[in-house]
Amino acid sequence: MKYSKLNIAKEAINHKGFVRKIPDIFRMVKMWRKGAYPMKSIDIILPLLGILYIISPIDLLPEFAIPVLGVMDDLAVLSLTIPKLIKEVDKFLLWEAEQKYSGAKVIDAEIIK
């Protein structure tokens, strides 16, 4: 099977939960840019730069010059980028839920098993 950037991008999109979290990624970046979501800049910039590197036609190791290594650098970047981005989105979703329900009061609750 010949690997290309298109195939690598398809594999990244097939990552469990990645497609469902795309709207959350955009919302997280929007909240971070507004200053509402506290996050280190490096924690969002590096994963986004990694995704841009995969999408970009410019490579450090081009596929046409070095076929196997050209794909391997893209796979390495993807293997670091997608899990980091998913982890940051999960942190954001937890923060968002805490913000939404921080003022909520539990009046009458029952534990059901």
BELBELQUI-V322023 format. One record per helix or strand of 3 or more residues. SS is the DSSP state (@ for helix, = for strand). FROM is the first residue (numbers start at 1). TO is the last residue. If there is no record, write none. Layout:
# BELBELQUI-V322023
ss=SS from=FROM to=TO
ss=SS from=FROM to=TO
This chain:
# BELBELQUI-V322023
ss=@ from=5 to=13
ss=@ from=19 to=34
ss=@ from=41 to=55
ss=@ from=67 to=101
